[in-house]
Amino acid sequence: MAKINDYYQKKQLMEKLADEINQLEQDQSLKHELEFENSVRELMAEYDKSPKHVLQILAAIDPSIVNAKAEGGTRAKRPMKTYKNPHTGEEVQTRGGNHKVLNEWRKEHGKETVQSWQQN
């Protein structure tokens, strides 16, 4: 009985997705974007260029494309945090929480206390 239920659930899902695709195909903005994509692909074929070549050409026209591409694949740096020990005046700057001196301070003074020493 479980197989028949699974079958009908998947069939309903397929019909729902088919309806959504039909609605998308009626959308004029999607039609316009698909026409543009086809035109670009035809140009690439006509001039025997790959998407990589096209990106290089576009990067030469607009250098910000290279920066956007590089930034898209990497994670943002953690913010720099500065902690100042009020007892010794010593400062520690770190981007992570696993700093040797901070760990020593946490053992000695407690985690919450050391966190309150954060400057920025």
C-alpha positions as CSV (number, residue, x, y, z in Angstrom):
1,M,0.0,0.0,0.0
2,A,2.9,2.4,0.7
3,K,4.1,2.2,-2.9
4,I,0.7,3.3,-4.3
5,N,0.6,6.2,-1.9
6,D,4.1,7.2,-2.9
7,Y,3.1,6.9,-6.5
8,Y,0.1,9.2,-6.2
9,Q,2.1,11.8,-4.1
10,K,4.8,11.9,-6.7
11,K,2.2,12.2,-9.5
12,Q,0.5,15.1,-7.8
13,L,3.9,16.8,-7.3
14,M,4.7,16.3,-11.0
15,E,1.4,17.8,-12.0
16,K,2.0,20.8,-9.7
17,L,5.5,21.3,-11.1
18,A,4.1,21.1,-14.7
19,D,1.6,23.8,-13.9
20,E,4.4,26.0,-12.4
21,I,6.5,25.5,-15.5
22,N,3.5,26.4,-17.8
23,Q,3.0,29.6,-15.8
24,L,6.7,30.4,-16.1
25,E,6.7,29.8,-19.8
26,Q,3.9,32.4,-20.2
27,D,6.0,35.0,-18.3
28,Q,7.2,37.6,-20.9
29,S,10.3,38.6,-18.9
30,L,11.4,34.9,-18.8
31,K,10.8,34.6,-22.5
32,H,12.9,37.7,-23.1
33,E,15.8,36.3,-20.9
34,L,15.6,33.0,-22.7
35,E,15.9,34.7,-26.1
36,F,18.9,36.7,-24.8
37,E,20.5,33.5,-23.6
38,N,19.9,31.8,-26.9
39,S,21.4,34.8,-28.8
40,V,24.5,34.7,-26.6
41,R,24.9,31.0,-27.1
42,E,24.6,31.5,-30.9
43,L,27.2,34.2,-30.9
44,M,29.5,32.0,-28.8
45,A,29.1,29.2,-31.3
46,E,29.6,31.5,-34.3
47,Y,32.9,32.9,-32.9
48,D,33.9,29.6,-31.3
49,K,34.1,31.0,-27.8
50,S,33.5,29.4,-24.5
51,P,31.8,31.0,-21.5
52,K,35.3,31.5,-20.0
53,H,36.3,33.6,-23.0
54,V,33.2,35.6,-22.8
55,L,33.8,36.3,-19.1
56,Q,37.4,37.4,-19.9
57,I,36.1,39.8,-22.5
58,L,33.4,41.2,-20.2
59,A,36.1,41.6,-17.4
60,A,38.2,43.6,-19.8
61,I,35.2,45.9,-20.4
62,D,34.1,46.0,-16.8
63,P,36.8,45.1,-14.2
64,S,34.3,44.9,-11.4
65,I,33.2,41.6,-12.9
66,V,36.5,40.0,-11.9
67,N,36.1,41.2,-8.3
68,A,32.5,40.0,-8.1
69,K,33.5,36.6,-9.4
70,A,36.4,36.3,-6.9
71,E,34.3,37.5,-4.0
72,G,31.5,35.1,-4.8
73,G,33.6,32.0,-4.1
74,T,35.1,33.1,-0.8
75,R,33.7,33.7,2.6
76,A,34.0,37.1,4.2
77,K,36.8,37.6,6.7
78,R,35.8,37.6,10.3
79,P,36.0,41.0,11.9
80,M,39.1,41.9,13.9
81,K,38.4,41.9,17.6
82,T,40.6,43.6,20.2
83,Y,40.6,42.5,23.9
84,K,42.4,44.5,26.6
85,N,43.2,43.0,29.9
86,P,42.5,45.7,32.6
87,H,44.8,44.0,35.1
88,T,47.9,44.0,32.9
89,G,47.0,46.5,30.1
90,E,48.0,43.8,27.5
91,E,46.0,43.9,24.3
92,V,45.2,41.0,22.0
93,Q,43.9,41.3,18.4
94,T,42.3,38.2,16.8
95,R,39.8,37.2,14.1
96,G,39.1,33.9,15.8
97,G,38.2,32.9,19.3
98,N,40.9,30.2,19.8
99,H,43.8,32.6,20.6
100,K,46.5,31.3,23.1
101,V,46.5,34.3,25.3
102,L,42.7,34.7,25.3
103,N,42.4,31.0,26.3
104,E,44.8,31.6,29.2
105,W,42.8,34.7,30.3
106,R,39.6,32.7,30.1
107,K,41.1,30.0,32.4
108,E,42.2,32.6,34.9
109,H,39.3,35.1,34.8
110,G,36.4,33.2,33.2
111,K,34.8,33.4,29.8
112,E,32.2,36.1,30.5
113,T,34.8,38.4,32.1
114,V,37.2,38.1,29.2
115,Q,34.4,38.7,26.8
116,S,33.6,42.0,28.6
117,W,37.1,43.1,27.8
118,Q,36.4,43.3,24.1
119,Q,37.1,46.8,22.8
120,N,35.2,46.8,19.5
